[in-house]
């Protein structure tokens, strides 16, 4: 059971890492006025906008045309990876 939990936490960590890169790529692509019909742009939008929308409902994220929702998502992912997953993995490794 312990090995299963460790593997599950490592998988969650991997998924969060991949999602963080999706957020970074989506933020970079948004700077260049991409074609909204491009399949990659559509995927990035569908993958990130639901999370951004939740954050925008809770916090003001638009400051002078700069949307900080991606930075908040990245910070939250890093916080979960370092604090929660790191602590649980360390606890299970004992």
N, C-alpha and C positions, 0 to 999 in steps of 0.2 A: 504493500500500500504506500509506503514511504517513497519508493522509487517512482510509482505512478504520479504522486503529487509533485515530486521534483521535476519529472518530465513534463507534466502539465504546466507548471510555473515557467519552465524554460520555453515551452511553446507559446505561452501568453506573452512572455518577454519578446520572443521573436516576432510575433504578430504586431505588437506595439512598435517594435523597431521598424518594421516594414511600413506600418501606417505613418510613422513619423516622417519617413522619406517621401511617402505620397503627399503629405502636407507640405513638405519643403518644395517638392517639384511643382505642386499646384500653385504655391505662392510665387515661385520664380516664373512660371508660365503666365501668371496673371499680369505680370509687369509688361508683357510685350503685345498686348491686344491680340490674343489668339483667335483663330477661326472657331466660332462656337459649334460648328458642325463637325469638327475634327473628332474622330472617335476617342483619341487619347484625352483631349480636352474635356469631352463629355464624361469619360470615366473619372477623371480627376475631380470634376465638379460634383458628380453623383457620389463620390467617395468622401468628399470633404464638406460639402455644403450642409448636410444634416447636422453635423457636429458644430459647424460654425453657427448655424441658426440657433442652436440651444445656448451657445455661449452669448450670442448677441442679445438673446432675450434676458439674460441675467446681468450682463455688464455692458456698458457703453464701449464699443470697440473701434469706432471710427473717429480718428483724431486728425482733422485737417486733411482728409482724403486718404489717410493711412489706416488700413484695417489691421488691428493687432490680434484678431481672432486666431490666425495661424500661430503666432508666437505663444498665445495662451495655451493652445492645444499642445504644442511642442513642450512647453514647460510642464503641463499636466502629465504628459507621457513620461517625461524624464523623472518627475516626482514619483509617479507610480512605480517606474522601473527601479529607481534607486532605493526608495524608502520601503514601499510595500513588498515588492517582489524580492528585493535584496534581503530584507529582513526575514521574510518567510523562507527563502532558500537557505540562508545562514542558519536559521532555526532548525530546519529539516536536516541539514548536513551534520549536525551534532550527533 
